[in-house]
Amino acid sequence: MKTLSTFKSAFLAVLVLVAMAVAQYTLSNGLSRDSYGIVAANMATVNLTTSQGFPLDSSGRLAIDCASGCTLTDSTANPWITSPRGGTALSFSTATDKAILSGTLLGFTKTTTAVNFNWTGADNTSNIYDLGIYSGTSGGTCTRVAHTGSFAGSTYTTATGWKSRNWADGSVTLMPGRYYMAYTTNCTSGCATIGGDSGGLTFAGSSGGSNSNASVGSGNGGSLPSSLTCPSDSYNTNIPGWSIN
């Protein structure tokens, strides 16, 4: 009897597998199942509604790009927020011809024309500042992909608060990957400060003041060059809180 019972169980299992192999049926919302009963969908044609809690674009499609890894779409509705906190005052490096490069990761394609930042300490002088983005690897060559260009404290940062400044490079498209947020000044005392997170984890960074982790070249303090040597990776807890859009 035990052998017969075992045979019946095996036979029923085979029947289930056969049924699954031939079962191809359509679900609601444009979803379908493959021959194994697994949901198969062309995300470009799935019919969903915002009432179901899905983010949709203007064409009624999911506002994520599943063709390139289910990432956010490249849209002004999705700014690149480099840090969840931006209220702590971070110092620029006051060392001669130095900059701070703070490492961060971008997880989606982002086209940007400007950077928004929290100017937590004003500088109403002729001291100059420059903010930018570099791509590169630990200890290798860092290539500048965007920067604001040098600006004087007396013409732009006389008051604290959130600022927006266009990139001198115009519109720039950043691909997912590894980047450095860079900031430099020629100021040596009474300098401005920029908002960020003093406890935010980064793979490269510096506390500023007399400290720095990158050189901008002789006489270039306050101006980010087209290329420089990337700092070697070293975990740090100072990261600027920028909104890149």
N, C-alpha and C positions, 0 to 999 in steps of 0.2 A: 504494500500500500504506500509505503514511503517513497518507493521508486516511481510509482504512478503519480503521486502528488508532486514530486520534483519535476517530472516530465511535463505535467500540466502547467506548472509555474513557468518553466522555460518556454513552453509553447505560447503562453499568453504574453510573455515578454517580447517574443519575436513578432507577434501580431501587433503589439503597441509600436514597435520600431517601424514596421511596415506602414502602419497608419500614419505615423509622423513623417515618413519619407514621401508620402503622396499628398499629405495635407498642406495645401497652400491656400490660405484664405486671407481676405482683406479685413483689417481692423478699421475703426473710425479714425478720422483725422488724417487719412492718406497713408497710414502705416500698414505694412503687410508683414507676413511671416515667411521665412524661407522654408526649405524642405525639412529642416530640423526643428521647426517651430519657434525659431528665434526671430525677434522683431527685426525687420530690415526696412530701412527708410532712406529715401533721398531727401536730405534735410532742406533742399531748395524747393521741394514741392509739398512738404508736410503742411497741412491746413490747421493752424492753431489760432487761438484768439487771446487777446490780452486778458479776458475774463478768466482764463485758465492759469493766469499767473506767469505767462511766458513773455520775455522782452522781445518785442517785434520791431522790425524796421519799417520804413515808409511803404514797403511793398508787401507787408504782412508776413515776412519771413522772420525766423529767429534772428535776433540781433547778436549772434555769435558766428564765428567763421569756423565751422566744423571741418572744412576742407583743409585747413592748415592747423589743426590741433584743437578745435573748439575754443578758440581765444576770442577776446573782445574784438569787435569790428573797429577799423580805423575811422574814427568819427570824432568830431568836436564834443560829442556827448560823452566821450570816454577819455578824459584827460589822464595823463600819466602822473600819478601822485607818487612822488619819490619817498615820502615818509608819511605815516598816518598822523604824526604830530609835527607841528612847526612853530611852537610858541617859545621854545627855549632860545636864548640869544647865543649864537655861535660866533666865535671870533675869526676874523681874517688873520692870515699870517702877517706879522709886522717885520719879518726878516726880509732883507734886501733881495729883490728879484725872485721871490718865492711865491708859490701857490699851494692851495690845498686841493687835492683830488679825492673825492669821496666815492667809493665804489658802490654800484647798485646794479640791479638786473631789470630788464624790460621784458615782459612776457607776451607782448603783442605788437603788431606793426603800428607805428604811430607817426602821423604826419603832423608837424608842428611849425608854427610861425612865431611863437612867443613863449616866454617863461613868466610865471607869476610867483612872487616871493614875498616873504614877510620881512620888511626892513625894521628890525627891532631896536636899532640904535642909529640915530641920524648923524650925518657928517656934513656940516655947512661950510666946507672948505673946498679948495681946488684939488684935493686928493682924488685920484682916479681909481675906478673899480671896473672889473670885467667878470662876467659870469658866462659859463659855457659848458659844453658836453664833449667828452672825448671817448673814443673807442680804442681798445687795446687790451693787452694781457700783462700779467705780472712781470715787471722789470723790462718789458719790451717797449716798442715805440707806440706812443699814444697819438692818435690822429684826431685833430679837432673836427667835429662834425657840425657844431653850431656854437655861436657865442653872441653876446649882446654888443660887443665892441666896447671900448673904454668910454666911461662916462664919469663926469666930475660930481662929487658930492654936492657942490654948491648949485648945480643946475638940475639935479634930479632927486637927491635923497636928503633934502633939508628937513623932512619930517618923517616920522615913523609910520608904519602901517603897511598894508598890502600894496605892492607895486606890480605893474605889468610892463614888460619891455620886450619889444620885437627883436628877433634874431637879426643880426647884421647880414646873415646868409640868406634871408628870405625864408621860403617854405622848405623844410627839410623832412625827409621821410626816414625814420629810424626803424630798422628791422629788429626783431626780438634778439636779445643777447645781453652782453656785458658792457656796461658803460661807466664812465666817471663823471660826476658833477664837479666842475672846477670853478674855483673863485679866487681872485687875486686882487691886490691893491698895492699902491706905492706908499700908503699911509704907514707911519711909524708910531704914532700916538694919537689918542683921541679918535680912533677909527670907528666907522660904522660897524654894526653887527647884523647878522642875518639869521632869520628864524629857522629852527630845525629841531632835531631831537638829540639831546646829549646822551640819551640812553639807547638810541637806535643802532642796531647792528649793521656794520658795513665791513667789506673785505679789505678796505683801504680807507684811511682818513687821518685826521689830525685835530688836536685841540686848539690849534691856532696860537695867536700871540707870537712868542719867539719860535714856536714850532711850525713845521711845514713838512710836506712829503713830496714836493715837486719843485723843480727849478724852471723858470720861464726864460732864462737867458739874461745875460748882462744888459742892464738898462731897460728891461722890459717889465718891471714891476707895474702892475695895474693893467697889463695887456697880455692876453692869452695867445701864445704863438700857434702856428698851424700844426706844429708837432712838438712833442717833448718826450722825455723818458717817463714811462708809467712807474708809479711806485710799486715796490714789491708787495705782494699780498701780506697783510697783517691785520688781523681782526681788531676793529676799533668800534667805539660807540658814539661817534659824532657824525650825523648825516643831515644835510640840509633838507628842509621840507618845501619842495618846489612843486608847482602844478605846471606841467608842460603840455601845451595845447596849441 
